[in-house]
Amino acid sequence: MDQATIMMLLTAAGIISAILLGWIGLNRMVRQTTRSDAGNDAVLKTDVDYIKRGVDEMRLEMRDQGRRFDALAERVTRVEESAKQAHHRLDRVDKQN
C-alpha cells in the first residue's frame, strides 16, 4: 500500500468516527433534553394542580361568605321590622300620655 491509500483510509476512518461520535452525542443530548422536559412538565403540572386547589378553596370560601351575607341581610331585615314595630308602640304610648 502506498502512502496515499493509507492517508485516504485514515481520513475515511476519521470521518466515520466523527459521524458516529456526533450521532452518539446527539442521541445523548436528545435523551437528556427529554428527561429535562419531562421534569419541567411534572413541575408545571404540580404547580397547576396547586393553583387549581387554591381556586377551588377560594370558590368554597366565596360561597360560604355569600351564605353568611344572606343570613346577615335576613337578620338586619328582621331587626328593622322589629325596630319599626317598637317605634309604633312608642308613638302610641306617647299619644296616650
WOPE-V634621 format. One record per residue. SS is DSSP state (~ for helix, > for strand, _ for the rest). OMEGA is omega as a letter, one per 40 degrees, with the letter a starting at -180 (none if undefined). D_CENTER is the distance of its C-alpha to the mean C-alpha in whole Angstrom. Layout:
ss	omega	d_center
SS	OMEGA	D_CENTER
SS	OMEGA	D_CENTER
This chain:
ss	omega	d_center
_	i	70
_	a	70
~	a	68
~	i	66
~	i	65
~	i	63
~	i	62
~	i	60
~	i	59
~	i	57
~	i	56
~	i	54
~	i	53
~	i	51
~	a	50
~	i	49
~	i	47
~	i	45
~	i	44
~	i	43
~	i	42
~	a	40
~	i	38
~	i	38
~	i	36
~	i	34
~	i	33
~	i	32
~	i	30
~	i	28
~	i	27
~	i	26
~	i	24
~	i	23
~	a	22
~	i	20
~	i	18
~	i	17
~	i	16
~	i	14
~	i	12
~	i	12
~	i	10
~	i	8
~	i	7
~	i	7
~	i	5
~	i	3
~	i	5
~	i	5
~	i	3
~	i	6
~	i	8
~	i	8
~	i	9
~	i	11
~	i	13
~	i	14
~	i	15
~	i	17
~	i	18
~	i	19
~	i	21
~	i	23
~	i	24
~	i	25
~	i	27
~	i	29
~	i	29
~	i	31
~	i	33
~	i	34
~	i	35
~	i	37
~	i	39
~	i	40
~	i	41
~	i	43
~	i	44
~	i	45
~	i	48
~	i	49
~	i	50
~	i	51
~	i	54
~	i	55
~	i	56
~	i	58
~	i	59
~	i	60
~	i	62
~	i	64
~	i	65
~	a	66
~	i	68
~	a	70
_	none	71
